């Protein structure tokens, strides 16, 4: 739109609650190799019910901020893991 003025707000100009709002940032990046210690994976990041799986070494392949199960993992061959799906963050550690 020609001639339309848009005000850009910097963090310093935002109200306190907006400027300090902590957006969920992933603890793990896509491509990171992690150790999964849980025993359940889910078909979607918001699913209520999951399926059993075996823990082990896996690769982070997805992240959904605010998801009930925010990380998607795929097992690493030879690790003994069978995880392939969305998991809870609390069950992910450093390998």
C-alpha positions in Angstrom: 0.0 0.0 0.0 1.5 3.2 -1.1 1.8 6.0 1.3 0.7 4.0 4.3 2.8 4.6 7.4 3.7 1.8 9.7 5.2 2.3 13.2 7.9 -0.1 14.1 8.1 -0.8 17.8 11.5 -1.7 19.3 11.7 -3.9 22.4 12.6 -0.7 24.4 9.3 0.9 23.4 7.1 -2.2 24.2 5.1 -2.4 27.3 6.9 -4.4 30.1 4.9 -7.6 29.7 5.5 -7.8 25.9 9.2 -6.9 26.0 10.0 -9.4 28.7 7.8 -12.2 27.4 9.9 -15.3 27.3 9.2 -17.2 24.1 9.9 -20.9 24.3 13.2 -21.6 22.7 14.3 -25.2 22.0 16.8 -26.7 24.3 17.8 -29.0 21.5 18.2 -28.0 17.8 17.1 -30.0 14.8 19.9 -32.4 13.9 21.1 -32.8 17.5 21.9 -36.3 18.6 20.3 -36.9 22.0 19.6 -39.7 24.5 15.9 -40.5 24.9 15.1 -41.9 28.3 11.3 -42.2 28.1 9.2 -45.1 27.0 6.4 -43.4 25.1 6.2 -41.6 21.7 3.2 -39.8 20.2 1.9 -39.5 16.6 1.5 -35.7 17.1 2.8 -33.0 19.4 -0.6 -32.6 21.0 -1.8 -36.2 21.2 -3.3 -37.5 24.4 -2.3 -41.1 24.0 1.1 -42.5 22.9 2.6 -45.8 22.0 5.4 -47.7 23.8 8.9 -47.4 22.5 12.4 -48.2 23.8 14.8 -45.5 25.0 18.2 -44.9 23.4 20.1 -42.6 21.1 18.0 -40.6 18.6 18.1 -37.5 16.4 16.0 -34.4 16.9 14.0 -33.9 13.7 11.3 -31.4 14.8 10.2 -28.9 17.5 6.8 -27.4 18.2 6.9 -24.5 20.7 4.2 -25.0 23.3 3.5 -28.5 22.2 2.5 -31.1 24.8 5.2 -33.3 23.4 7.4 -30.6 21.8 10.3 -32.7 20.2 10.2 -35.2 17.3 12.8 -37.9 17.5 14.0 -40.6 15.2 16.1 -43.5 16.5 19.7 -44.0 15.5 20.2 -47.4 14.0 22.1 -49.7 16.3 21.3 -47.8 19.5 18.5 -50.2 20.6 16.0 -47.3 20.6 12.7 -47.7 18.8 11.5 -44.1 19.3 10.0 -42.5 16.2 7.6 -39.7 17.0 6.9 -36.8 19.4 8.2 -37.0 22.9 8.2 -35.0 26.2 11.2 -32.7 26.7 11.9 -34.1 30.2 13.0 -37.4 28.7 15.7 -35.9 26.5 19.3 -35.7 27.8 22.9 -35.5 26.4 24.1 -38.8 25.0 
